[in-house]
Amino acid sequence: MAALLLAAAELVLLMALAPGVVGYTRWVKARLQGRRGAGVLQPYRELRKTFGKSMVIADSASWIFHLAPWVVTASTVAAAALVPVVSVHQPADQLGDLFALMALLILGTVFLALGGLDPGTAFGGMGSSREMTVAALTEPTLAIAVLALALTSGSTSLGAIAGTVLANPANAIGPGHALAFAAFLIAMLAETGRLPIDNPATHLELTMIHEAMILEYSGPYLALLEWAAATKLTLLLVLAANMFAPWGIATAIEPGAVARSVGVILAKLLVLATLLAVLETRVAKLRLFRVPELLAVSFTLALLAATSSFFSR
């Protein structure tokens, strides 16, 4: 029962932190660019305002348009429930592992693309087409990068992987580990629509990928999609922190250990979000036809990481 309550608290914590992570990243980017920028809590205000607005829906929209935000949000929440946040003891490991996590992320991506296609607008179709092109390389890369860690632990359960890396720190400094982290980082940028793949702050429709798919959404539907996108970014950051550097995560369900783990994961998120903001202020957006080349590099790195982990077992 204690493990179930902790897992529920982890999910609530991750979803509650998600808008704050986005707000902090925007704030750091603004400061690095010499601007004052909005406060860290601005995404929470935007979500509250958007949830309270009425919706404008195209006459050509079908039931898919209405279903997509709920499926995207539900799949993202289910995926977040599988990620160990403050403890390696994850009851969700009994329900799903690495492959279930990737399947849930793919499900959300597919329905988001269908929602963008459904109204029949030019920008929605363009964004959906680009998103599926990117997802065809990013989803396998994420899976193979984490699978490289799973090969050394002998399990695809995320909690078991974190526990194995924590118990054998030498595995974290091997070449397979480094290659997997590099591949995961590049694929994460593409999966969450960040620079240099996509610009989350763009207002030029011809360069949009994620934003083009949600142009027709408004009101509560838009709020759900924005919250799901923030949750997806946060869960991938937590996954990177606790899979590749799990030090500080609780190995026992005790109040003191859990409290320390909460502080550690908050510190890790601050560091990773800061690095993300620094990266986005130092690189320019790639031309669209160059994006598959970068993603192909990340996929190759993931394969090399899995090969290295397999032969070093």
N, C-alpha and C positions, 0 to 999 in steps of 0.2 A: 504494500500500500504506500509506503514511504517513497519507493522508487516511482510509482505512478504519479503521485503528487508532485514529485520533483520534476518529472518529465513534462507535466502540464505547466508547471511554473516556468520551466525553460522555454516552452513554446510561447507563453504569454510575454516573457521577457524579450525574446527575440523579435516578436511582432511589435512590441511597444517601442523597442529601440530603433526599429527600421527607419521611420521618418527622421529620427534624430541623427542617424548615421548619414543620411542624405543631406540633412541640413548642415551638419558639421563639415562635410566634404565641400559643399558650396561655399561655406564661410571661409574655409582655409584657401580655396581657390581665389575668392575675392580678395583676400588679404595679400596673397602672393602676386596678384595682378594690380595691386595698388588701389583697390576699391574697398569701400567700407563693407558692402555686402549686407544681405539680410541676416537676421539672427539665426542661431541654431534651431530654434523652435518654430521657424517659419513654416516648414512642411506640415507641422501639426495644425497650424492655423489654416493653411490651404486646404487640408483634408476636411476640417470641420466646416469650412465655408462651402466646399464643393459638395459635401454630403447634403447640405441644406438647399442646394439649388435644384430647380426643375430640369427635366431632360428634354432635349430637342432631338427627335429621332426621324431619320429619313423615311419617306414613304416606301422606298424600295427595300428597306431592311426586313429581314425575315426573323424567324425564331432563333436562328444561329446568332444573330447580332445580340439578342437579349440573353442568350445562354452563355456566350463567351466570357463575359466578366466574372460570372459565378464559377465557371470551370477553372479559369485562370487563377482566381483567388483560392479556390478550394485545393487545387493541385499544389499551389505554392505553400499553403498552410500545411498540407499533408507532408510535403517534402521537408519543411522546416521542422516538423515533429520528429523526423528521423535523424536529425543532426545533433550530436552531443554538444551541448553548450557549456555546462559547468560540471558535468560528471560523466565518467566513462561508462557508468552503469545506466544503460539506455534500454528501458522496457520495449521501446519501439523496434529494437533489434530483432525481437521475436516476430515482428510483422513485416519488416522490410529491411533491405540492405542497400548496398551501393547501387545495384541494378534497379531496385525499386525507386530510389531517389532520382536516378537519371530518367526513368520512365515517366515519373511525375513531372519533371521539368520539361520533357519533350511534349507531354500532353498539354501543358499550359502554353507552350510555344505554338503548337498546331492550332489550338482554339483561338489564340490571339491573332494568328494569321488569318484564320477563317473569319473572325470578326472584322478584320480590316478589309477583307475581300467582299463581304456580304453586301454592303450598301452599293457597291458598283462604282465607287469614285476612283478617279485616276490615281490620286496619291495613296489611297488605301491599298489598291492593288500593287502599286510600285513598292510600297513599304513591305507588304506581305511577301512579295517575291524575293526581295532582298533578304528579309529575315530568314526565310527557309534556306536560302543559299548559304547564309552564315551558319545557321543551326546545323546544317548537314556536316559541318566540320567541327563546330565547337562542342556539341553534345558527345560525340565519340571521344574527343580529346579529353574532356573532363573525366569521363568514365575510365579511360585508360590511364590517366595520370594518377587517379586514386587507386586504380587496380595495381599499379606498380607498388604501392604501399601494401596493398592486400596480399601480394605474393610473398612478402617477407613475414607477414603475420599469420598467413594460412587461413584467413577468414575475410569475407566481404562485408561483415557487420562493421559499421562505422565506429561503434564504441570499442569493439575488439581491436580495430586498427590503431585507434588512438592509444589504447592501453598497451599494445605491443611496442609502439614507438616510444612510449613513456618508459617502459621497462627495459628497452634496449636503445639507449641514446646513440650508440655507435651507428645504428642504421640511419640516423638523421643526417649524418655527414658524408654519406656515400654518394657516388656519382649518380646513381639511379634516383635518389631522393632529390638532388639538386635539379636534375633534368625534369623530373615530374613537377617540381614546384614552378619552374620556368614555363612549362607547357600549361599548367593550370592557370597561372597568372594571365597569360595571353588569352587563353580561352575564356576566362572569367570576364575580361574586358569586353570581349565580343558578345558574350552571353547577356551581359547587363547593359549593353548599348553605351559603352564609354569610349573616350578617345583612346587610340587613334581610329577605332572602327566606326564609331558613331558619336555624334556630339549631342549630349543630353540637353544642352542649352541652346540648340540651334532654332532659328525661326525661318530658315530657308528650306522650303519644301523639297527641293530637288536633292538635298543632301540627307534627308531624314530616312531613318529605318524604323526605329521603335515609335517615334512620335507620329510618323505618317500613318501607322496602323490604328492609332487611337484618336485621330483628328475628328472623327464623326461621333465620338463619345462625349457625353456631358453629364453633369449632375452626379448622382450616386454611382452610376456605372464608371464614370471617369475616376472617381475617388477610389473605387475598388481596384481598378487597374493600376493607379499610381501607388496605392498601398502595397499591392502585390509585387510591383517592380522594386519598391524599396525593400520589401521583405526578401526578395530573391537576391538582391545585392548583399544584404546583411547575412543571409544564410551561407552564401558562397564565401564571404569574408571569414565567417566563423569556421566554415569547413577548412579553409586554408590555414587558419590559426591553430585549430585543434587536430588537424590531420598531420601537418608538416612540422608543427612546433607545439606539441600538446603540454608542455611544461606549465604547471600551475593548475591544470584541470583536476578536479577532485577524484580520488580513487576510492573514497568511502563516503557513504551518505551520512555525514555528520555535520551539524550546524556550522562548526568552525571551518571545516574544510570547504563546505559549499560557499560560505561567505567569502573566504579567500579566493575561491575560484571565480566568483562573480566579479571581484575587483580585478583579477587577472584578465578575464575576457574583455572587460571594459577597456583596460589598458591596451590590449592587443588590437581591439577595434579602433581605438584612437590612433595607434601607430599605422595600421593598415590604411585607414581612411586618409590620414595625412600623406602617406606615400602615394595613394591614388590621386589626391589633389595635386601633389607635386608633379607627378607624371603627366597629368592632364594639362598642366601649365607649361610643360617643357616639350611636348610633342604636338605636331599638327595632324589634322585628320587626313587619313590616307585617301587617295583616289579609290573609287569603288572597285576598279579592276585589279588593284593591288592588294585588296583585302584577302582574297583567297590565297594569295602567295604567303602572306603572314600567317594565316591560319594553317596552311599546309606545313609551315615550319613548326608551328606548335604541335601539330599532329605527329610529325616526325620525331620531335623531342619526346613526346609521350610514349611512342613506340620504343625509342631507344631506352627510356627509363624502365619500361616494363621488361625489355630484354635484359638490361643490366640487373634488375632485381631478380629475374628468373635464374640467371646463371650465378648470382652471388648468394643464393639461398644455402 
